Amino acid sequence: MAFTIDPQFQDLGFAVHVGMLDFTVGVRPSDDGLKSAMQSGAELRLEELMGEAASTDPVIADVRAAFKVCGKDPSRYRPSSEALTRRVIAGKGLYLVNNVVDSGNLVSLMTGIPVGVYDAEKIKGDVRLTIGEAGEEYAGIGRGSINLEGLPVMHDSEGPFGTPFSDSARTNVDETTTRIAFVLYGLNIDIAHVEAAAEIADTLITGFCAPAH
């Protein structure tokens, strides 16, 4: 698939560095090794924040600023990385979904960058990052209908399917998934940080999500 970024982002005053990685995977429950990595990642994040709110993290703060410029209130529609970090601060730990989704959540928690993990076979045609328009919505995973107006949104030929707030049910990863598109939403974030997050993603996905032999 080809990937483009809507030129309107150039007029908003912040950089957009999106990482899109392609992996062949085997989806299954997270094993003890990944669960241990998730626990260690959560503990490290708590140490880094030193009791401060998730929104004080520089990367999360920059993404929040991007949301605001695009037209979305980041206190009502929190970047997914902030929501995960707040969950860890509250002592709830990361969700356990499956090895692929859990790895994506761990990358997001560790780096502060919102992550989208999509079933690549469910994405139709080319992909474009744009800003949601009035009336646009989709069914979010576990969230019901999501108002996409003012959010950075991934579109394919069938419409919107992902945001750095919450992903759509249409492209969700489940036990039938064999190939994923792993997206790092580097909104208002330095490209070096996005590249470092991509390396973490590669390590986790290849280490914990390879197809079974």
KEKE-3310 file (N, C-alpha, C; in steps of 0.2 Angstrom, whole numbers, plus 5000, padded with zeros to 4 digits):
npx = (5004:5002:5007:5002:5003:4992:4993:4988:4993:5005:5002:4999:5009:5017:5028:5026:5029:5027:5028:5027:5026:5028:5023:5024:5014:5010:4996:4992:4989:4999:5015:5024:5036:5034:5024:5032:5040:5031:5028:5040:5042:5031:5035:5047:5042:5035:5045:5052:5043:5041:5031:5024:5010:5004:5003:5013:5024:5036:5035:5022:5015:5018:5011:4998:4998:4998:4986:4977:4979:4975:4961:4955:4950:4962:4960:4948:4948:4960:4977:4982:4993:4995:4983:4986:4997:4992:4984:4993:4999:4989:4989:4984:4990:4995:4983:4979:4978:4981:4997:5001:4994:4997:5011:5011:5005:5014:5025:5020:5018:5031:5037:5029:5023:5009:5002:4996:4990:4986:4976:4983:4977:4965:4965:4961:4967:4976:4984:4980:4985:4975:4964:4950:4934:4919:4905:4911:4914:4918:4916:4923:4936:4929:4923:4912:4904:4915:4918:4926:4930:4942:4952:4968:4968:4968:4965:4958:4953:4940:4937:4939:4950:4959:4966:4976:4970:4960:4957:4949:4935:4935:4947:4953:4965:4965:4964:4964:4973:4987:4996:5002:5000:5010:5009:5016:5012:5019:5017:5021:5033:5050:5060:5070:5066:5055:5060:5068:5058:5052:5062:5061:5049:5051:5060:5051:5040:5046:5052:5042:5030:5031:5026:5020:5029)
npy = (4994:5011:5026:5042:5059:5071:5087:5098:5097:5104:5117:5119:5120:5111:5097:5081:5065:5050:5033:5018:5001:4985:4968:4951:4940:4929:4927:4927:4922:4933:4928:4922:4929:4941:4947:4949:4959:4969:4972:4976:4987:4996:4998:5005:5017:5023:5026:5036:5046:5050:5053:5063:5069:5061:5069:5078:5072:5075:5071:5066:5078:5086:5079:5081:5094:5095:5088:5098:5109:5103:5103:5096:5093:5089:5085:5079:5070:5060:5057:5040:5035:5043:5039:5026:5028:5035:5025:5015:5023:5024:5012:5001:4993:4987:4983:4966:4959:4952:4945:4953:4966:4969:4971:4982:4991:4992:4998:5010:5015:5015:5024:5036:5039:5038:5023:5013:4997:4987:4975:4971:4965:4969:4982:4992:4996:5012:5022:5036:5049:5061:5074:5072:5076:5086:5076:5064:5047:5032:5015:5012:5001:4993:5005:5010:5022:5034:5051:5058:5071:5083:5075:5068:5056:5040:5035:5023:5016:5013:5021:5030:5022:5022:5031:5041:5041:5031:5015:5008:4996:4989:4986:4978:4968:4951:4933:4928:4936:4938:4947:4963:4981:4992:5006:5021:5036:5050:5064:5080:5077:5073:5066:5057:5051:5044:5035:5028:5022:5014:5004:4998:4993:4984:4975:4970:4964:4955:4947:4942:4939:4932:4921:4905:4890)
npz = (5000:4997:5006:5011:5017:5022:5014:5022:5035:5034:5036:5049:5058:5065:5066:5057:5059:5053:5057:5048:5049:5043:5047:5048:5057:5071:5080:5097:5115:5126:5131:5146:5145:5138:5146:5157:5152:5150:5163:5168:5159:5163:5177:5174:5168:5178:5186:5178:5178:5190:5200:5194:5183:5169:5158:5159:5153:5141:5127:5127:5130:5119:5109:5113:5111:5097:5095:5099:5090:5079:5081:5092:5109:5120:5133:5133:5123:5124:5119:5114:5120:5132:5139:5141:5150:5160:5165:5170:5180:5189:5194:5188:5178:5161:5149:5145:5130:5117:5110:5100:5101:5114:5113:5105:5114:5124:5117:5115:5128:5133:5125:5124:5112:5102:5096:5083:5079:5066:5057:5042:5031:5031:5028:5015:4999:4996:5009:5019:5029:5037:5043:5053:5047:5050:5056:5053:5058:5067:5072:5087:5095:5108:5112:5106:5095:5088:5088:5075:5070:5069:5074:5070:5057:5050:5034:5022:5006:5010:5020:5036:5048:5059:5073:5083:5095:5097:5090:5076:5075:5063:5058:5067:5076:5077:5082:5069:5062:5051:5046:5050:5050:5058:5066:5070:5077:5075:5080:5080:5085:5087:5073:5076:5088:5085:5076:5085:5093:5083:5082:5094:5093:5083:5089:5099:5092:5083:5092:5101:5093:5082:5069:5073:5072)
capx = (5000:5006:5005:5003:5001:4988:4997:4985:4997:5010:5000:4997:5015:5021:5031:5022:5034:5024:5032:5023:5030:5024:5026:5020:5014:5006:4992:4991:4990:5005:5018:5027:5042:5031:5021:5037:5043:5026:5028:5046:5041:5027:5039:5052:5039:5033:5051:5053:5038:5043:5025:5020:5005:5006:5003:5020:5029:5037:5032:5014:5013:5019:5006:4992:4998:4996:4978:4973:4980:4970:4954:4952:4952:4966:4958:4942:4951:4967:4981:4982:4999:4993:4978:4990:5002:4987:4982:4999:5000:4983:4991:4980:4994:4993:4978:4981:4973:4985:5004:5003:4991:5001:5017:5010:5004:5021:5029:5017:5019:5038:5040:5025:5020:5003:5003:4991:4991:4980:4977:4985:4973:4958:4966:4959:4969:4981:4982:4982:4984:4972:4961:4943:4929:4912:4901:4915:4914:4918:4915:4930:4937:4927:4922:4906:4905:4920:4918:4933:4931:4947:4957:4972:4964:4970:4960:4959:4948:4934:4935:4943:4951:4963:4968:4981:4966:4957:4957:4942:4934:4935:4954:4956:4969:4963:4968:4965:4977:4993:5000:5000:5003:5011:5009:5019:5010:5024:5014:5025:5038:5057:5060:5074:5062:5050:5065:5070:5052:5052:5067:5058:5043:5054:5062:5046:5036:5050:5054:5036:5024:5033:5022:5022:5032)
capy = (5000:5018:5030:5049:5063:5077:5093:5103:5097:5108:5124:5119:5122:5106:5091:5075:5060:5044:5027:5012:4995:4979:4962:4944:4938:4924:4931:4922:4926:4935:4923:4925:4934:4948:4949:4952:4965:4974:4974:4980:4994:5000:5001:5010:5023:5026:5029:5042:5051:5053:5055:5068:5067:5058:5075:5082:5069:5080:5068:5066:5085:5088:5076:5084:5101:5093:5087:5104:5112:5100:5104:5091:5095:5083:5083:5075:5065:5059:5052:5034:5034:5046:5035:5020:5030:5036:5018:5013:5028:5022:5005:4996:4989:4987:4978:4960:4957:4947:4947:4959:4972:4970:4974:4989:4996:4993:5003:5017:5016:5016:5030:5041:5040:5034:5018:5009:4991:4986:4970:4974:4962:4972:4989:4992:5002:5016:5025:5043:5053:5067:5077:5071:5081:5085:5070:5058:5043:5025:5011:5011:4995:4994:5012:5013:5027:5039:5057:5059:5078:5087:5071:5065:5050:5036:5033:5019:5017:5012:5026:5030:5016:5023:5037:5041:5041:5025:5012:5006:4989:4986:4984:4976:4962:4945:4927:4926:4940:4935:4952:4969:4987:4995:5014:5026:5043:5055:5071:5085:5073:5073:5060:5052:5048:5040:5030:5024:5018:5009:4999:4995:4989:4978:4970:4966:4960:4949:4943:4939:4939:4928:4915:4898:4885)
capz = (5000:4997:5011:5010:5023:5019:5015:5027:5041:5034:5038:5056:5062:5069:5061:5057:5057:5055:5055:5047:5049:5041:5050:5048:5064:5074:5086:5103:5121:5128:5135:5152:5143:5136:5152:5161:5149:5151:5170:5168:5156:5168:5182:5172:5166:5184:5189:5174:5179:5197:5203:5190:5179:5162:5153:5160:5149:5135:5121:5127:5130:5112:5105:5116:5108:5090:5095:5100:5084:5074:5083:5097:5115:5122:5139:5132:5118:5126:5115:5117:5125:5138:5142:5144:5155:5166:5168:5174:5186:5193:5197:5184:5173:5154:5147:5141:5124:5113:5110:5095:5103:5120:5111:5103:5120:5127:5114:5116:5135:5134:5121:5124:5105:5101:5092:5080:5076:5062:5052:5036:5026:5032:5025:5007:4995:4999:5016:5019:5036:5036:5049:5053:5046:5054:5054:5052:5064:5066:5078:5090:5099:5115:5114:5103:5090:5090:5084:5072:5069:5072:5075:5065:5055:5044:5029:5016:5001:5013:5025:5042:5051:5064:5075:5089:5101:5098:5084:5074:5075:5056:5056:5073:5076:5081:5081:5062:5058:5049:5044:5053:5049:5064:5065:5075:5076:5077:5079:5084:5088:5083:5070:5080:5094:5081:5074:5091:5094:5078:5084:5100:5090:5079:5094:5102:5087:5080:5098:5104:5089:5076:5067:5076:5067)
cpx = (5004:5003:5007:5001:4998:4992:4994:4989:5002:5008:4998:5003:5018:5023:5026:5027:5030:5028:5027:5027:5026:5028:5021:5020:5010:5002:4990:4991:4997:5008:5021:5033:5039:5027:5026:5040:5038:5026:5034:5045:5036:5031:5044:5048:5037:5039:5053:5049:5038:5037:5021:5015:5008:5007:5009:5025:5030:5034:5025:5012:5014:5013:4999:4992:4996:4988:4975:4974:4975:4963:4951:4955:4956:4964:4952:4944:4958:4971:4982:4988:4998:4988:4981:4994:4997:4985:4987:5000:4995:4984:4987:4984:4991:4987:4982:4976:4976:4992:5005:5000:4995:5007:5016:5009:5010:5025:5027:5018:5027:5041:5036:5021:5014:5004:4996:4993:4985:4982:4977:4980:4966:4959:4965:4962:4975:4979:4985:4980:4981:4969:4954:4939:4923:4908:4905:4915:4916:4917:4922:4930:4935:4924:4915:4908:4910:4919:4925:4934:4937:4953:4961:4969:4967:4964:4962:4954:4941:4932:4940:4944:4956:4965:4973:4977:4963:4956:4950:4942:4935:4942:4958:4960:4966:4966:4968:4970:4984:4998:4998:5003:5004:5013:5011:5017:5014:5022:5017:5030:5044:5057:5065:5071:5057:5054:5067:5064:5051:5057:5065:5053:5046:5056:5056:5042:5039:5051:5048:5030:5026:5028:5024:5024:5029)
cpy = (5006:5022:5037:5053:5069:5083:5098:5103:5102:5115:5124:5120:5117:5100:5085:5069:5053:5038:5021:5006:4989:4972:4956:4942:4932:4927:4925:4926:4927:4930:4926:4930:4941:4951:4952:4958:4971:4977:4978:4987:4998:5003:5006:5017:5026:5030:5036:5047:5054:5056:5060:5065:5065:5064:5079:5078:5073:5077:5068:5073:5088:5085:5079:5091:5100:5092:5094:5109:5109:5101:5100:5093:5088:5081:5078:5069:5064:5055:5046:5032:5037:5042:5029:5022:5031:5030:5015:5017:5026:5015:4999:4991:4990:4982:4972:4958:4951:4949:4953:4966:4974:4973:4981:4994:4997:4998:5010:5019:5019:5023:5036:5043:5035:5029:5015:5003:4988:4979:4972:4971:4966:4980:4988:4998:5006:5019:5032:5045:5060:5069:5075:5077:5080:5080:5064:5054:5036:5021:5009:5004:4996:5001:5014:5018:5032:5045:5059:5066:5081:5082:5069:5058:5047:5034:5028:5020:5016:5017:5026:5023:5016:5030:5036:5042:5034:5022:5009:4998:4985:4983:4981:4969:4957:4939:4925:4931:4937:4941:4959:4975:4990:5002:5017:5033:5048:5062:5076:5082:5072:5066:5055:5048:5043:5034:5025:5019:5013:5003:4995:4990:4983:4973:4966:4962:4954:4944:4939:4937:4935:4922:4909:4894:4878)
cpz = (5000:5003:5010:5016:5020:5020:5020:5033:5041:5036:5046:5061:5067:5064:5062:5054:5059:5053:5054:5045:5047:5044:5049:5055:5065:5080:5091:5109:5123:5132:5141:5150:5142:5142:5157:5159:5150:5158:5171:5165:5160:5174:5180:5171:5173:5187:5185:5176:5186:5201:5199:5185:5172:5157:5154:5156:5143:5129:5121:5127:5123:5107:5107:5112:5101:5090:5095:5094:5079:5075:5088:5104:5118:5129:5139:5128:5120:5121:5118:5122:5131:5142:5145:5150:5161:5169:5172:5180:5191:5196:5194:5180:5166:5153:5144:5136:5120:5113:5106:5098:5110:5118:5109:5109:5124:5124:5115:5123:5136:5131:5122:5117:5105:5095:5089:5077:5072:5058:5045:5030:5026:5029:5018:5004:4998:5005:5016:5026:5034:5043:5048:5052:5050:5051:5053:5059:5062:5073:5081:5094:5106:5117:5111:5097:5092:5085:5081:5070:5073:5075:5069:5063:5049:5040:5024:5011:5004:5018:5030:5045:5057:5066:5081:5095:5102:5091:5082:5074:5068:5055:5062:5072:5080:5079:5074:5058:5057:5047:5047:5050:5056:5063:5071:5074:5079:5076:5083:5088:5084:5080:5073:5085:5090:5079:5079:5093:5089:5079:5090:5097:5086:5084:5097:5098:5085:5086:5101:5100:5083:5075:5070:5070:5068)
residu = (MET:ALA:PHE:THR:ILE:ASP:PRO:GLN:PHE:GLN:ASP:LEU:GLY:PHE:ALA:VAL:HIS:VAL:GLY:MET:LEU:ASP:PHE:THR:VAL:GLY:VAL:ARG:PRO:SER:ASP:ASP:GLY:LEU:LYS:SER:ALA:MET:GLN:SER:GLY:ALA:GLU:LEU:ARG:LEU:GLU:GLU:LEU:MET:GLY:GLU:ALA:ALA:SER:THR:ASP:PRO:VAL:ILE:ALA:ASP:VAL:ARG:ALA:ALA:PHE:LYS:VAL:CYS:GLY:LYS:ASP:PRO:SER:ARG:TYR:ARG:PRO:SER:SER:GLU:ALA:LEU:THR:ARG:ARG:VAL:ILE:ALA:GLY:LYS:GLY:LEU:TYR:LEU:VAL:ASN:ASN:VAL:VAL:ASP:SER:GLY:ASN:LEU:VAL:SER:LEU:MET:THR:GLY:ILE:PRO:VAL:GLY:VAL:TYR:ASP:ALA:GLU:LYS:ILE:LYS:GLY:ASP:VAL:ARG:LEU:THR:ILE:GLY:GLU:ALA:GLY:GLU:GLU:TYR:ALA:GLY:ILE:GLY:ARG:GLY:SER:ILE:ASN:LEU:GLU:GLY:LEU:PRO:VAL:MET:HIS:ASP:SER:GLU:GLY:PRO:PHE:GLY:THR:PRO:PHE:SER:ASP:SER:ALA:ARG:THR:ASN:VAL:ASP:GLU:THR:THR:THR:ARG:ILE:ALA:PHE:VAL:LEU:TYR:GLY:LEU:ASN:ILE:ASP:ILE:ALA:HIS:VAL:GLU:ALA:ALA:ALA:GLU:ILE:ALA:ASP:THR:LEU:ILE:THR:GLY:PHE:CYS:ALA:PRO:ALA:HIS)
# end
